[in-house]
Amino acid sequence: MLPSRLLIRAPNWIGDVVLSLPALRDLRRNFPEARLEVLARPWVATLYGAVPEVDAVVESQGLRADAAALRRRFDVGVLFTNSFGTALGLALARIPERWGYATELRGPLLTRRARMPVAIRRRSQVYYYRAMLAGVGLQVSASPDASLRCPEAWRGRADARLGPGRFIGINPGAAFGTAKRWIPARYAAAATRVAAERDAQVVILGGAGERPLGDAIASMMEAPARNLCGETDLPELVGVLSRLELLLTNDSGPMHLASALGTPLVAVFGPTDWRETAPAGPGPHRLVREDVDCSPCLLRECPIDHRCMTRVAVERVVEEARGV
């Protein structure tokens, strides 16, 4: 008997949510008549408003609160997370079928367990989520779809903030340390040149904690730039990204959002593995990276000279921007 009520436990970070979208759409294709809900952390929950395959979103409030809110409401819970705690939450919610990877000793909490195939290592994380579905016996499509369509209301908010004109964006920050960040002065130099060539205005994007970084880059630019760090919530950020002609970015959540929206981008990669976390959406993109022996190290802070980033020259990024 096919389940009629499905719950997906969403990944916790924006980039991972985007990379899991093809798997979510595969679930929808496997169970086209089921009600599909998503349990997500508050800082990513609103993004599912741009995913029409989802019927409803529940904001996670913690293990026990989630278990109480979800108890006996679903036939199947599918874990796009790897932690023991998220599997325990589904068990405490008395969801009879619980599917996911058998990671962190949580196998006994699952009713269908998948093991990570060796073949998906060093490949896009898009395949990681889909391999889990295949591992629990579901069909996956031949062509993964990691796209997003900006809702009109979100685009309208961006239009009201930006006004008319052409825009390129800079996303100079990245979560979890400085190792993923290209040099601020080089962002300023590259954006100045690209904006002049395209006759475009520059907006700087990021969270509230990155506002000083945005101010520093704006002060180094030869043309005015608008620092929007900390001024946009997630829907408005999606709207702004959908307006851009180009995004210059580090490996980050906004990079994945821009790619999913079809926005052209140039991404500078350093300590992270480009094979696993490169943009997977329909937007055209170019990756810029330096082939140094210590990369990808996956460290949050560089313990030596940050050569994977300091060796990336402004001219390389500008040339890729011209070709994207």
C-alpha positions in Angstrom: 0.0 0.0 0.0 1.4 3.4 -1.0 1.9 6.0 1.8 -0.5 8.9 1.7 1.4 11.2 4.1 5.2 11.8 3.7 7.5 13.9 5.8 11.0 14.9 4.7 13.5 16.0 7.3 15.3 18.8 5.4 19.0 19.5 5.5 20.0 22.3 7.8 21.8 24.7 5.4 20.7 26.6 2.3 23.2 25.0 0.0 22.3 21.5 1.1 18.6 22.2 0.7 19.3 23.2 -3.0 21.4 20.1 -3.6 18.7 17.9 -2.1 15.9 19.3 -4.4 16.4 16.6 -7.1 15.9 13.9 -4.4 12.8 15.7 -3.2 11.4 15.8 -6.7 12.2 12.1 -7.1 10.1 11.4 -3.9 7.2 13.3 -5.4 7.5 11.3 -8.6 7.5 8.0 -6.6 4.4 9.1 -4.6 2.5 11.5 -6.8 -0.7 11.3 -4.8 0.8 11.6 -1.3 0.7 14.7 0.9 4.4 15.8 1.1 5.5 18.0 4.0 8.9 19.2 5.1 10.3 19.6 8.6 13.0 22.3 8.4 15.1 24.6 10.6 13.6 28.1 10.7 16.4 29.7 8.7 15.8 27.5 5.7 12.1 26.7 6.0 10.8 29.7 4.0 12.8 28.6 1.0 10.4 25.7 0.4 7.8 28.4 -0.6 9.6 28.3 -3.9 9.3 24.5 -4.3 5.8 23.7 -5.6 6.2 20.0 -5.0 5.9 20.6 -1.2 2.4 20.8 0.3 3.4 22.3 3.7 6.4 23.2 5.8 6.8 22.6 9.5 9.5 24.7 11.3 11.6 22.5 13.6 11.5 23.6 17.2 13.8 20.9 18.7 13.7 17.2 19.1 10.9 16.8 21.7 8.8 19.6 20.4 8.9 18.2 16.9 8.1 14.7 18.1 5.0 16.0 19.9 3.9 18.1 17.0 4.3 15.4 14.4 3.1 12.4 16.4 1.2 9.9 14.3 0.6 12.4 11.5 2.7 10.6 8.8 3.1 7.2 7.3 6.7 7.7 6.2 9.6 9.9 7.3 12.5 10.4 5.0 15.8 11.7 6.4 17.9 14.0 4.2 20.0 14.5 7.3 22.7 12.2 8.8 22.4 12.7 12.5 21.3 10.3 15.2 19.1 13.0 16.7 16.9 13.5 13.6 16.3 9.8 13.3 15.4 9.7 17.0 12.9 12.5 16.4 11.0 10.5 13.8 11.0 7.5 16.0 9.6 9.5 19.0 7.0 10.9 16.6 5.8 7.3 16.1 6.2 7.5 12.3 5.9 3.9 11.4 8.3 4.0 8.3 11.6 5.8 8.7 14.1 5.8 5.8 17.6 7.2 5.5 21.3 6.5 5.5 22.5 4.2 8.4 24.9 6.9 9.7 25.9 7.7 13.2 24.8 4.4 14.6 21.2 5.2 13.9 20.5 2.0 11.8 18.2 0.5 14.6 16.0 3.5 14.4 15.3 3.1 10.7 13.0 0.7 9.0 14.7 1.1 5.6 18.5 1.7 5.7 20.8 2.8 2.9 24.5 2.6 2.8 26.6 5.1 0.9 27.8 3.7 -2.4 31.5 4.1 -3.1 30.6 5.4 -6.6 29.2 8.7 -5.4 32.3 9.8 -3.5 33.9 12.9 -5.0 30.7 13.6 -7.0 28.1 16.3 -6.6 26.1 15.9 -3.4 23.0 15.9 -5.7 23.9 12.2 -6.2 24.4 11.6 -2.4 20.7 12.3 -1.6 19.5 10.4 -4.7 21.6 7.4 -3.9 19.9 7.2 -0.5 16.5 7.0 -2.2 17.8 4.3 -4.5 19.2 2.5 -1.5 15.8 2.3 0.1 14.2 0.9 -3.0 12.8 4.0 -4.8 13.2 5.1 -8.4 15.4 8.2 -9.3 15.2 10.2 -12.5 17.9 10.3 -15.1 18.1 14.1 -15.1 18.3 15.7 -11.6 16.4 19.0 -11.3 18.0 21.5 -8.8 16.1 24.5 -10.1 14.0 27.1 -8.2 11.5 29.6 -9.6 11.3 32.9 -7.7 7.7 33.6 -6.5 6.3 36.8 -7.9 5.9 38.3 -4.4 9.5 37.7 -3.6 10.6 39.3 -6.9 8.3 42.2 -6.2 10.1 42.8 -2.9 13.4 42.8 -4.6 12.2 45.2 -7.3 11.0 47.6 -4.6 14.4 47.5 -2.9 16.6 47.7 -6.0 14.6 49.9 -8.3 15.3 49.9 -12.0 18.6 49.1 -13.6 21.1 46.4 -14.2 22.8 44.7 -11.3 25.7 42.5 -10.5 26.2 41.0 -7.1 29.0 40.2 -4.8 28.7 37.5 -2.1 32.0 37.8 -0.3 31.2 35.9 2.9 30.8 32.2 3.7 29.7 30.4 6.8 32.0 28.5 9.1 35.3 30.4 9.0 37.4 32.6 6.7 39.1 29.8 4.7 36.3 29.8 2.0 36.5 33.6 1.5 38.4 35.2 -1.4 40.3 38.4 -0.7 38.0 41.4 -0.1 40.1 43.9 -2.0 40.1 41.5 -5.0 36.3 41.3 -4.9 36.2 45.1 -5.0 38.6 45.3 -7.9 36.9 42.6 -9.9 33.4 44.0 -9.3 34.5 47.5 -10.3 35.8 46.2 -13.6 32.9 43.9 -14.4 30.3 46.5 -13.4 31.9 49.1 -15.7 32.0 46.7 -18.6 28.3 45.8 -18.2 27.2 49.3 -17.2 25.7 47.8 -14.1 25.2 48.7 -10.4 26.8 46.6 -7.7 25.0 45.1 -4.6 26.8 43.3 -1.8 24.9 40.4 -0.3 25.4 38.5 3.0 24.1 38.1 6.5 24.1 40.6 9.3 27.5 39.4 10.6 29.0 40.1 7.2 28.0 43.8 7.1 31.4 45.1 8.2 33.0 43.0 5.4 30.5 44.5 2.9 31.3 48.0 4.2 35.0 47.4 3.7 34.5 46.1 0.1 32.2 49.1 -0.7 34.8 51.5 0.6 37.5 50.0 -1.7 35.4 50.2 -4.9 35.8 52.9 -7.5 32.1 53.1 -8.1 29.2 53.2 -5.6 28.0 49.9 -4.2 25.0 49.1 -2.1 25.7 47.0 0.9 22.6 44.8 1.6 24.3 42.5 4.1 21.8 41.8 6.9 19.0 43.8 5.2 17.3 40.9 3.3 15.5 37.9 4.7 15.6 34.7 2.7 12.6 35.4 0.3 14.0 38.9 -0.5 17.5 37.5 -1.0 16.0 35.0 -3.5 14.3 37.9 -5.2 17.5 40.0 -5.4 19.5 37.0 -6.8 16.9 36.5 -9.5 17.4 40.1 -10.6 21.2 39.9 -11.0 22.9 39.6 -14.4 25.9 38.0 -12.6 27.0 37.0 -9.1 30.6 36.9 -8.0 30.7 34.5 -5.0 32.5 32.1 -2.7 31.3 28.5 -2.2 28.2 29.3 -0.1 24.4 29.1 0.2 23.7 32.2 -2.0 25.9 30.6 -4.7 23.6 27.6 -4.8 20.5 29.8 -4.7 21.7 31.8 -7.7 22.5 28.7 -9.6 19.1 27.2 -8.9 17.4 30.4 -10.1 19.4 30.4 -13.3 21.5 33.4 -12.5 25.0 33.4 -14.1 27.8 33.2 -11.6 31.5 33.0 -11.1 32.5 31.1 -7.9 35.9 31.1 -6.3 36.7 27.8 -4.6 39.5 27.2 -2.1 39.4 24.6 0.7 36.1 23.0 -0.2 35.8 20.1 -2.7 34.5 21.5 -6.0 33.5 18.1 -7.2 31.0 17.7 -4.3 29.6 21.3 -3.9 29.8 22.9 -7.3 26.6 24.7 -8.4 24.1 22.2 -9.7 21.3 24.4 -10.9 20.5 25.5 -14.5 22.3 28.8 -14.2 25.5 29.1 -16.2 28.6 29.1 -14.0 32.4 29.2 -14.0 34.6 27.9 -11.2 37.9 29.5 -10.4 40.3 27.6 -8.2 44.0 27.2 -7.7 45.4 23.6 -7.9 47.5 23.6 -4.8 48.6 20.4 -3.0 46.7 21.2 0.2 43.3 21.7 -1.4 40.6 20.6 -0.7 41.5 20.5 3.0 37.9 21.3 4.2 39.3 23.4 7.1 37.4 26.4 8.4 40.6 28.5 9.0 43.8 28.2 7.0 46.8 27.2 9.2 49.4 28.3 6.7 49.3 31.0 4.0 45.8 30.6 2.4 47.4 29.9 -0.9 44.3 28.4 -2.5 42.7 31.9 -2.3 45.7 34.3 -2.4 46.9 32.8 -5.7 43.5 33.5 -7.4 44.1 36.8 -9.3 41.5 39.5 -10.1 42.1 39.1 -13.9 41.1 35.4 -13.8 37.8 36.2 -12.2 37.1 39.1 -14.6 37.9 36.9 -17.6 35.5 34.2 -16.4 32.9 36.8 -15.8 33.2 37.9 -19.4 32.8 34.4 -20.6 29.9 33.2 -18.4 
